[in-house]
Amino acid sequence: MVNSKGASHPRGYKLSSHMRKLEEAKLIKVQKQFVERKPKTTYTATTRGALELKNYLAQIQNVIEKVEE
């Protein structure tokens, strides 16, 4: 779970635009609420999102292992 306050990307992009793309791909769920009158956005990986991340990390691990050989 990630809590974002709109952190800026070095090239000027907002994290929210990246998160929106992940939401559109159904890789994360977004919950927006107010806590003590302040906006709070919570991002949670979907089942599909968690599986995609696990597969991606396995691929990266394979690359690392090949480099270490």
DRENNU-32290 format. One record per residue (C-alpha): residue number from 1; residue in three letters; x, y, z. Coordinates in pm, 1 decimal. Layout:
<nodes>
+-----+------+----------+----------+----------+
| seq | type |        x |        y |        z |
+-----+------+----------+----------+----------+
| NUM |  ALA |        X |        Y |        Z |
...
+-----+------+----------+----------+----------+
</nodes>
This chain:
<nodes>
+-----+------+----------+----------+----------+
| seq | type |        x |        y |        z |
+-----+------+----------+----------+----------+
|   1 |  MET |      0.0 |      0.0 |      0.0 |
|   2 |  VAL |    133.9 |    341.7 |    -93.1 |
|   3 |  ASN |     20.8 |    676.5 |     39.6 |
|   4 |  SER |     95.7 |    961.8 |   -198.3 |
|   5 |  LYS |     89.3 |   1335.0 |   -148.0 |
|   6 |  GLY |    142.1 |   1416.9 |   -516.7 |
|   7 |  ALA |    520.8 |   1379.3 |   -517.2 |
|   8 |  SER |    676.7 |   1535.7 |   -824.4 |
|   9 |  HIS |    872.7 |   1346.7 |  -1086.6 |
|  10 |  PRO |   1210.2 |   1503.0 |  -1184.3 |
|  11 |  ARG |   1073.0 |   1577.8 |  -1532.5 |
|  12 |  GLY |    763.6 |   1749.7 |  -1396.4 |
|  13 |  TYR |    519.9 |   1457.5 |  -1414.6 |
|  14 |  LYS |    295.5 |   1395.4 |  -1119.1 |
|  15 |  LEU |    286.0 |   1057.3 |   -950.0 |
|  16 |  SER |    -92.3 |   1070.8 |   -975.9 |
|  17 |  SER |    -79.9 |   1042.3 |  -1356.0 |
|  18 |  HIS |    127.0 |    723.4 |  -1330.1 |
|  19 |  MET |   -104.5 |    583.7 |  -1065.9 |
|  20 |  ARG |   -406.9 |    664.1 |  -1283.6 |
|  21 |  LYS |   -259.3 |    450.6 |  -1562.8 |
|  22 |  LEU |   -210.4 |    161.2 |  -1319.8 |
|  23 |  GLU |   -570.8 |    203.4 |  -1202.9 |
|  24 |  GLU |   -699.1 |    204.7 |  -1563.0 |
|  25 |  ALA |   -507.8 |   -119.9 |  -1621.2 |
|  26 |  LYS |   -678.8 |   -261.8 |  -1309.2 |
|  27 |  LEU |   -343.1 |   -320.5 |  -1139.4 |
|  28 |  ILE |   -427.6 |   -103.9 |   -836.0 |
|  29 |  LYS |   -733.5 |     17.0 |   -647.1 |
|  30 |  VAL |   -758.0 |    378.6 |   -540.0 |
|  31 |  GLN |   -937.1 |    499.0 |   -228.2 |
|  32 |  LYS |   -978.5 |    871.7 |   -171.0 |
|  33 |  GLN |  -1098.5 |   1008.5 |    161.1 |
|  34 |  PHE |  -1056.8 |   1296.5 |    401.7 |
|  35 |  VAL |   -880.2 |   1245.9 |    734.3 |
|  36 |  GLU |   -899.5 |   1539.5 |    973.1 |
|  37 |  ARG |  -1011.2 |   1759.6 |    682.2 |
|  38 |  LYS |   -708.6 |   1666.7 |    474.1 |
|  39 |  PRO |   -730.3 |   1458.6 |    154.1 |
|  40 |  LYS |   -577.2 |   1111.9 |    175.3 |
|  41 |  THR |   -532.9 |    879.6 |   -122.0 |
|  42 |  THR |   -448.6 |    514.1 |    -63.3 |
|  43 |  TYR |   -331.5 |    279.4 |   -338.5 |
|  44 |  THR |   -365.1 |    -98.3 |   -302.4 |
|  45 |  ALA |   -248.4 |   -363.3 |   -547.7 |
|  46 |  THR |   -523.4 |   -577.7 |   -698.4 |
|  47 |  THR |   -478.3 |   -953.8 |   -719.6 |
|  48 |  ARG |   -377.0 |   -910.7 |  -1082.7 |
|  49 |  GLY |   -145.9 |   -621.5 |   -992.9 |
|  50 |  ALA |     29.2 |   -825.0 |   -723.5 |
|  51 |  LEU |     76.5 |  -1115.0 |   -967.3 |
|  52 |  GLU |    214.0 |   -883.8 |  -1237.0 |
|  53 |  LEU |    457.1 |   -731.4 |   -985.6 |
|  54 |  LYS |    568.9 |  -1076.0 |   -868.0 |
|  55 |  ASN |    632.0 |  -1184.8 |  -1228.8 |
|  56 |  TYR |    820.9 |   -863.2 |  -1304.7 |
|  57 |  LEU |   1043.3 |   -905.6 |   -999.1 |
|  58 |  ALA |   1114.9 |  -1268.4 |  -1096.8 |
|  59 |  GLN |   1225.7 |  -1148.6 |  -1440.5 |
|  60 |  ILE |   1452.2 |   -885.8 |  -1283.7 |
|  61 |  GLN |   1597.7 |  -1151.0 |  -1050.9 |
|  62 |  ASN |   1677.5 |  -1368.9 |  -1354.2 |
|  63 |  VAL |   1860.7 |  -1078.7 |  -1517.7 |
|  64 |  ILE |   2061.2 |  -1017.4 |  -1199.9 |
|  65 |  GLU |   2155.5 |  -1384.2 |  -1173.3 |
|  66 |  LYS |   2277.0 |  -1387.2 |  -1535.8 |
|  67 |  VAL |   2489.6 |  -1076.9 |  -1475.7 |
|  68 |  GLU |   2647.7 |  -1235.8 |  -1168.1 |
|  69 |  GLU |   2755.2 |  -1546.3 |  -1364.1 |
+-----+------+----------+----------+----------+
</nodes>
